[in-house]
Amino acid sequence: MRIASLVPSATEMLFALGLGDDVVGVTHECDFPPEAATRIRLTSSVIPDGLPPGEVDAAVRDVTAQGRALYELDEAALARLNVDLIVTQALCTVCAVSYDDVLAVADRLPRTPRVISLDPETLSEVLGDLETLGEATGRTSEATELRSRLEQRIATVRDAVAAVERPTVAALEWLDPPFAGGHWVPEMVALAGGIDVLGEPGRKSRTVSWEQIADARPAVVVAMPCGLYANEAAEQALEYREPLDVVGAERIIAVDAAASFSRPGPRLVDGLELLGHLLHPALVPAPEGIAWRQLSGAVIA
């Protein structure tokens, strides 16, 4: 089978199911596992690199207000790959090529491939997408086994913090303007033994004001700017240190959002384990290989 993955999280899932050799095309953002970066890149962003957070938000709003797509799909390259399956998403217009554009391109290809859209809004639905891909690719047993292992890890964290006092948490998906993390993020906070004071499980992320964040009185602020890695997230948080300090949280932490929070794939469970450790270090061990930086408050073990 020849597969084009137009979502980084789908790329991670496909490789996790042992289908790396079948993945022939990916997005410009697919960087995990490292082998994914060797595949043909099929997308590009119309937003220039290197813009400050506020300008990124303004550019996204401007492009979408014009009815234009944020990402471009290389139709000629996709046609040359002669794929059997395209995996995409319709959940977030800011995260991937427009679903309608993908369908239109697929219909124009010499041989029309099957198109699957993965649109999870909860952690359970993320795990369910593993089985959706497994069924579509003949890897049903591998998908079932992987889901079971991930569910066991989730249960381990949930059970470890079941009886603890829960700190209040503000999970910020962007900082200019501030966005409260939505979809699976509030669920991850709850499973990790916290109380998300801004986000709503299964709902989209939403803009909030710094005043709203301060009024929610979070004990912990987790900066997880969408698509950024830990050092980048820390740099962005330090640029907005003044409003963050006004919030009055006991601790401010920057995490590796691109790897463990923004992409709805298997590594969300790594993010959950990290949250469990950050909120309850005596009960949940630190996961290996997961980057984060504490920017204020007492350093935990």
Secondary structure as UniProt FT lines:
FT   STRAND          3..5
FT   HELIX           8..16
FT   TURN            17..18
FT   HELIX           20..22
FT   STRAND          23..26
FT   TURN            28..29
FT   HELIX           34..38
FT   STRAND          40..41
FT   STRAND          43..45
FT   TURN            49..50
FT   HELIX           53..65
FT   TURN            66..67
FT   STRAND          71..73
FT   HELIX           75..81
FT   STRAND          85..88
FT   TURN            93..95
FT   HELIX           99..108
FT   STRAND          114..117
FT   HELIX           123..137
FT   HELIX           140..160
FT   TURN            161..163
FT   STRAND          168..175
FT   TURN            176..177
FT   STRAND          178..180
FT   TURN            183..184
FT   HELIX           185..191
FT   TURN            192..193
FT   STRAND          195..196
FT   TURN            201..202
FT   STRAND          206..207
FT   HELIX           210..216
FT   STRAND          220..223
FT   TURN            226..227
FT   HELIX           230..239
FT   HELIX           241..247
FT   STRAND          251..255
FT   HELIX           257..260
FT   TURN            266..267
FT   HELIX           268..279
FT   TURN            281..283
FT   TURN            288..289
FT   STRAND          292..296
//
